[in-house]
Amino acid sequence: MNTNTQESDEMFRLAFNLVRQRLPRPSSDTPEPAKWNGFKEYLHHVVSLQRVYSDGFSTITPFLELSELFRDGGVLLWQRYISTDAMKLLNSAEAILDKLECEEDHLRVDIHITTNLLIQYFGISHRAESRDRLHKILEFHLKVPTTTLEDEIRLNNARADYANALLQFNDYRNAEPIYQKCYKKCLEWGAEEDNPFDCAKLNHHMAYCLMYRQDFQGAIQLAERAVELIGLFPGADKQLLLRYKFDLACIVLQSGNVERSLEMHKQILTARLDLQGRASYFTLQSYYAVGALCSYMGQLDEAEYVSLPSFTPPSLPSTVPPSIPLPVSNPNLHLLRQRMRIALARAQERGGKNFWPEAAVARTQFHLHQILTEKGKPMKETEHLAKAARAVLSQLLPFDPLNGVKEEDEGALFDHLQPVFGGRFTGLTLIKYVS
């Protein structure tokens, strides 16, 4: 871009107008997978505009419509789980509003909503920020007169989202009545089948509250209903469906049925590999879940090469030793093993598309340390893993301390670092400390 401010502004405005005219405006309430082909053609241009705006080499005068465009791009990228670029767009959109000192409450609330949907997967370090943003959203909707059904729906969603923030802190006692009130309100507007998306969400969230109460039968029933309802949503979002199935498998695990949970997680991993590739956040999440459950079943060889996709300590071999036999229970594992140790590295290298939070990496390192110790592997590797994992734990745990955990249940602390709907309950011991 030209360093002359006026010329830069003119060129930038021209590019902005071309993109704005062609990029459809997304819905921030529900995903629109059927429209994705129309969105994806122009999204990379929105990302390019954001880079030019924020690169520091050109001085671009901010304007309100640019904030709206970045908001739209952030929403669309979030819906495709392309997290890093989505955050850059949303941060720029919010910064523009701050520079312009604009009220624009609706636009700011949209930014809060989508930003929160992203940071909820970042783990414990963003827990308080998420709660604060959701409280601001709820305050805004409480001030807006509910004169239409759409107003009532938005207020109901804001209440449920704030309950999600409480659940991130394991505060199911205060979250549960909010979910129940929101669910009752949804039924006033029609049967579950008439509003499958919102009713699926609330069944899913209430299932977690029952899990915290250790009513596992009730929790499984609600979680299964959530999966059923999301399948009824027009143009059903396969990625969201797999997320709900993943959480159902976690609840099944907490009920004590490790074998069934492992089979479910293996099916989800296969589906995510087909749908999202090897290096997405959710695929890596499934790799860990399968590895963790294999270790609980005593399948340590399989657990080792599933647990930590691509992590290789310094000076250690990056390939799977050919001498390790393939478990007959999984004839496809050989193919998976050749890919697993590079998956995490690819996620980190492709920061614009994927990410793997340090809390998730630390948990995987710690669990692999436990597996290798049990297998009698060299101390150098196990000590490296444990040291790296515990360094992250000591850094992150103060954001939301969990007291009273016994030394033999140290893995529960690493589970606690994770998002509540992002694999927190793939372990066996945390539930007794938070129920």
C-alpha positions in Angstrom: 0.0 0.0 0.0 1.1 3.6 -0.7 2.5 5.4 2.4 0.6 8.5 1.5 -2.5 8.5 3.8 -5.0 9.9 1.3 -3.9 7.7 -1.5 -3.8 4.7 0.8 -7.3 5.5 2.1 -8.7 5.8 -1.5 -7.1 2.5 -2.6 -8.2 0.7 0.5 -11.8 2.1 0.2 -12.0 0.8 -3.4 -10.9 -2.7 -2.3 -13.3 -2.6 0.6 -16.3 -1.6 -1.5 -15.6 -4.4 -4.0 -15.4 -7.0 -1.2 -18.4 -5.6 0.8 -20.7 -5.7 -2.3 -20.0 -9.4 -2.8 -19.6 -10.9 0.7 -23.0 -12.1 2.0 -23.9 -11.1 5.5 -23.8 -14.1 7.8 -26.2 -15.0 10.6 -24.5 -14.8 14.0 -27.3 -16.9 15.6 -27.1 -20.1 13.6 -24.6 -21.6 11.1 -25.5 -21.5 7.4 -23.6 -24.3 5.8 -25.7 -24.2 2.7 -24.4 -20.7 2.0 -20.7 -21.5 2.5 -19.8 -21.6 -1.1 -21.0 -18.1 -1.5 -18.9 -17.0 1.5 -15.6 -18.7 0.9 -14.9 -17.0 -2.4 -14.5 -13.6 -0.8 -13.3 -14.4 2.8 -9.6 -14.5 1.9 -10.1 -10.9 0.6 -11.5 -9.8 4.0 -8.4 -11.4 5.7 -6.2 -9.5 3.3 -7.9 -6.2 4.1 -7.4 -6.9 7.8 -3.7 -7.6 7.3 -3.2 -4.4 5.3 -5.2 -2.4 8.0 -3.1 -3.7 10.9 0.3 -4.3 9.4 1.7 -1.0 10.5 3.2 -0.2 7.1 0.2 1.8 5.9 -2.0 4.3 7.8 -5.6 3.5 7.1 -8.3 5.7 8.5 -10.8 3.5 10.4 -14.5 3.6 9.6 -17.5 1.9 11.0 -18.3 -0.2 7.9 -14.9 -1.7 8.1 -15.6 -2.9 11.6 -18.8 -4.5 10.3 -16.9 -6.2 7.5 -14.3 -7.6 9.9 -17.1 -8.7 12.3 -18.8 -10.6 9.4 -15.5 -12.2 8.4 -14.9 -13.2 12.0 -18.3 -14.8 12.3 -17.8 -16.8 9.0 -14.4 -18.0 10.0 -15.6 -19.0 13.4 -18.4 -21.1 11.8 -15.6 -22.9 9.8 -13.5 -23.3 13.0 -10.6 -21.3 11.5 -9.8 -19.7 14.8 -6.7 -17.6 14.5 -7.8 -15.5 11.5 -11.2 -15.2 13.1 -9.7 -13.7 16.2 -7.6 -11.3 14.2 -10.7 -10.0 12.4 -12.7 -9.7 15.6 -9.9 -7.9 17.5 -9.6 -5.4 14.6 -13.3 -4.9 14.5 -13.4 -4.1 18.2 -10.3 -1.9 18.0 -11.9 0.2 15.3 -15.0 0.8 17.5 -12.7 1.9 20.3 -10.8 4.3 18.1 -14.0 5.8 16.7 -15.4 5.9 20.2 -18.7 4.5 18.8 -21.6 3.3 20.9 -22.8 0.8 18.3 -24.0 -1.5 21.0 -25.4 -4.1 18.6 -22.2 -4.4 16.7 -20.1 -4.6 19.8 -22.4 -7.3 21.2 -22.0 -9.3 18.0 -18.2 -9.0 18.4 -18.4 -10.1 22.1 -20.6 -13.1 21.1 -18.3 -14.5 18.4 -15.1 -13.7 20.3 -16.5 -15.7 23.2 -17.4 -18.6 21.0 -13.7 -18.7 20.0 -12.0 -18.2 23.3 -14.2 -20.8 25.1 -11.8 -23.4 23.5 -8.7 -21.6 24.6 -9.0 -23.1 28.1 -8.5 -21.8 31.6 -6.6 -18.6 30.8 -9.6 -17.1 29.0 -12.2 -18.3 31.4 -12.7 -15.0 33.2 -12.6 -13.0 29.9 -15.3 -15.2 28.5 -17.5 -14.7 31.6 -17.1 -11.0 31.5 -17.9 -10.7 27.8 -21.0 -12.9 28.3 -22.2 -10.8 31.3 -21.9 -7.6 29.1 -24.0 -9.3 26.4 -26.6 -10.3 29.0 -26.7 -6.8 30.5 -27.2 -5.3 27.0 -30.2 -7.6 26.2 -31.8 -7.1 29.6 -31.8 -3.3 28.8 -33.4 -3.8 25.3 -37.2 -4.0 25.4 -38.4 -7.5 24.3 -41.1 -6.3 21.9 -40.6 -9.1 19.3 -40.1 -12.8 19.4 -36.6 -12.2 18.0 -35.8 -10.0 21.0 -37.0 -12.8 23.4 -34.9 -15.4 21.6 -31.8 -13.2 21.8 -32.4 -12.6 25.5 -32.9 -16.3 26.1 -29.7 -17.1 24.2 -27.8 -14.5 26.2 -29.0 -16.1 29.5 -27.9 -19.6 28.3 -24.6 -18.3 27.2 -23.9 -16.7 30.5 -24.8 -20.0 32.2 -22.1 -21.6 29.9 -19.6 -19.2 31.5 -20.6 -20.3 34.9 -20.2 -24.0 33.9 -16.7 -23.2 32.7 -16.0 -22.6 36.4 -17.8 -25.9 37.3 -20.6 -23.8 38.8 -23.3 -26.2 37.7 -25.5 -25.3 40.7 -26.1 -21.8 39.4 -26.0 -22.7 35.7 -28.6 -25.5 35.8 -31.6 -23.3 36.8 -30.7 -20.8 34.1 -30.7 -23.6 31.5 -34.0 -25.0 32.8 -35.6 -21.6 32.5 -34.3 -21.1 29.0 -35.5 -24.5 28.0 -39.0 -23.9 29.4 -39.1 -20.6 27.4 -38.1 -22.4 24.2 -41.0 -24.8 24.7 -43.4 -21.9 24.9 -42.5 -21.1 21.3 -43.1 -24.6 20.1 -42.1 -28.3 20.4 -38.4 -29.3 20.3 -38.7 -30.4 16.7 -39.8 -26.8 15.8 -36.7 -25.3 17.2 -34.1 -28.1 17.0 -31.0 -26.0 17.2 -31.7 -24.1 20.4 -33.4 -27.1 22.1 -30.4 -29.3 21.2 -28.0 -26.8 22.8 -30.1 -26.7 26.0 -30.5 -30.5 26.2 -26.7 -30.7 25.8 -26.0 -28.2 28.5 -28.5 -29.7 30.9 -26.9 -33.1 30.3 -23.6 -31.8 31.6 -25.3 -30.4 34.8 -26.8 -33.9 35.4 -23.3 -35.4 34.8 -21.9 -33.1 37.5 -24.6 -34.3 39.8 -23.6 -37.9 38.9 -27.0 -38.7 37.5 -25.4 -40.4 34.6 -28.5 -42.1 33.2 -30.3 -38.8 33.0 -27.3 -37.1 31.5 -26.9 -39.7 28.8 -30.6 -39.5 27.8 -30.4 -35.7 27.5 -27.1 -35.8 25.6 -28.5 -38.4 23.2 -31.6 -36.2 22.7 -29.3 -33.3 21.8 -27.5 -35.4 19.2 -30.9 -36.4 17.7 -32.2 -32.8 17.6 -29.1 -31.4 16.0 -29.5 -33.9 13.3 -33.0 -32.4 12.6 -31.6 -29.0 12.0 -31.9 -28.0 8.3 -28.6 -28.4 6.6 -27.3 -30.1 9.7 -23.8 -29.0 10.7 -21.7 -32.2 10.7 -19.0 -30.6 12.8 -21.4 -29.5 15.5 -23.0 -32.9 15.4 -19.6 -34.5 16.0 -19.0 -32.1 18.9 -22.2 -33.2 20.6 -21.3 -36.9 20.0 -17.9 -36.2 21.5 -19.5 -34.8 24.6 -21.9 -37.7 24.8 -18.9 -40.0 24.7 -17.4 -38.1 27.6 -20.5 -38.4 29.7 -20.6 -42.2 28.9 -17.0 -42.3 30.2 -17.9 -40.6 33.4 -20.6 -43.2 33.9 -17.9 -45.8 34.1 -18.5 -47.4 30.6 -14.9 -47.0 29.3 -15.3 -49.6 26.5 -18.4 -48.0 25.0 -16.9 -44.5 25.3 -13.7 -45.7 23.5 -15.6 -47.1 20.6 -17.6 -43.9 20.3 -14.4 -41.8 20.4 -12.8 -43.9 17.7 -15.8 -43.4 15.4 -15.7 -39.7 16.0 -11.9 -39.6 15.3 -12.5 -41.4 12.0 -15.3 -38.9 11.1 -13.2 -35.9 12.0 -10.2 -37.1 10.0 -12.5 -37.4 6.9 -14.3 -34.1 7.6 -11.6 -31.8 9.0 -8.3 -33.4 8.3 -5.4 -34.3 10.5 -4.5 -31.0 12.0 -7.7 -29.4 13.1 -8.4 -28.5 16.8 -11.1 -31.1 17.0 -9.2 -33.9 15.3 -6.3 -33.4 17.7 -8.8 -33.4 20.6 -10.1 -36.7 19.4 -6.6 -38.1 19.0 -6.0 -37.4 22.6 -9.4 -38.8 23.8 -8.7 -42.1 22.0 -5.2 -42.3 23.4 -6.4 -41.5 26.9 -9.1 -44.2 26.8 -6.7 -46.7 25.3 -4.5 -46.2 28.3 -7.4 -46.8 30.7 -8.1 -50.0 28.9 -4.4 -51.1 29.3 -3.7 -50.7 25.6 -0.5 -48.8 26.2 1.1 -49.2 22.8 -1.9 -47.9 21.0 -2.2 -45.1 23.6 1.3 -44.0 23.1 1.0 -43.4 19.4 -2.5 -41.8 19.6 -2.0 -39.7 22.7 0.4 -37.2 21.5 0.1 -36.4 17.8 3.5 -35.4 16.5 5.1 -34.5 19.9 8.8 -35.4 19.7 11.2 -34.3 22.5 14.6 -33.1 21.3 17.0 -35.7 19.9 14.3 -38.4 19.9 13.2 -40.2 16.8 10.3 -38.6 14.9 9.0 -41.8 13.5 7.2 -44.8 15.0 9.5 -47.6 15.8 8.6 -50.5 13.4 9.1 -53.1 16.1 5.9 -52.1 17.9 3.2 -54.6 16.9 -0.2 -53.4 15.6 -3.1 -54.1 17.9 -5.5 -56.4 16.1 -8.4 -54.4 17.5 -7.6 -51.5 15.1 -6.4 -52.6 11.7 -6.2 -49.0 10.5 -3.8 -48.0 13.3 -0.7 -48.4 11.2 -1.9 -45.7 8.8 -2.8 -43.5 11.7 0.6 -43.9 13.4 2.5 -42.7 10.4 0.5 -39.4 10.7 0.0 -38.9 14.4 3.4 -37.6 15.4 3.2 -34.8 12.8 -0.4 -33.7 13.4 0.4 -31.4 16.3 3.4 -29.8 14.6 1.2 -29.1 11.5 -1.5 -27.5 13.7 1.2 -25.2 15.2 2.7 -24.4 11.9 -0.6 -23.6 10.3 -1.5 -21.0 12.8 -3.9 -19.2 10.5 -6.1 -22.3 10.3 -5.6 -24.4 13.3 -4.4 -24.1 16.9 -3.7 -26.4 19.8 -3.8 -24.6 23.1 -0.9 -25.0 25.5 -3.2 -26.4 28.1 -4.1 -29.3 25.7 -0.5 -29.8 24.8 0.5 -29.9 28.5 -2.2 -32.5 29.4 -1.1 -34.7 26.5 2.5 -34.4 27.5 1.7 -35.4 31.1 -0.5 -38.3 30.1 2.2 -39.6 27.7 4.7 -39.3 30.6 2.4 -41.6 32.6 2.1 -44.1 29.8 5.9 -44.2 29.1 6.7 -44.5 32.8 4.3 -47.5 33.1 6.0 -49.0 30.0 9.4 -48.5 31.5 10.6 -46.2 28.7 13.9 -44.1 29.1 13.8 -41.6 31.9 15.1 -38.8 29.7 12.0 -38.7 27.6 9.5 -39.1 30.5 11.3 -36.5 32.6 11.2 -34.0 29.7 7.5 -34.5 29.2 6.6 -34.2 32.9 8.8 -31.1 33.4 7.2 -29.3 30.4 3.7 -30.3 31.4 4.0 -29.2 35.0 5.6 -25.9 34.0 2.4 -25.0 32.0 0.2 -26.3 34.9 1.9 -24.0 37.4 1.4 -21.1 35.0 -2.2 -21.7 34.2 -3.8 -23.2 37.3 -3.9 -19.9 39.2 -6.5 -18.6 36.7 -9.0 -21.0 38.4 -7.4 -23.0 41.2 -8.7 -26.5 42.0 -7.8 -27.4 45.6 -7.7 -30.7 47.4 -6.6 -32.9 44.5 -4.6 -35.9 45.7 -1.1 -36.5 44.3 -2.2 -39.7 42.6 -4.9 -37.8 40.8 -2.6 -35.1 39.4 -4.0 -35.8 35.9 -7.3 -34.2 37.1 -5.6 -30.9 37.4 -4.6 -31.1 33.7 -8.2 -32.0 32.8 -9.4 -29.0 34.8 -7.3 -26.7 32.5 -9.5 -27.7 29.5 -12.8 -26.1 28.4 -15.9 -27.8 29.8 -17.2 -28.5 26.3 -13.7 -29.1 24.9 -12.6 -32.4 26.4 -12.4 -31.6 30.1 -14.0 -34.9 30.9 -11.8 -37.4 29.1 -10.3 -38.4 32.4 -11.5 -40.6 35.2 -10.8 -38.6 38.4 -11.8 -34.9 37.9 -15.5 -35.5 38.3 -15.2 -36.5 42.0 -13.5 -33.1 42.8 -16.0 -30.9 41.0 -19.4 -32.6 41.8 
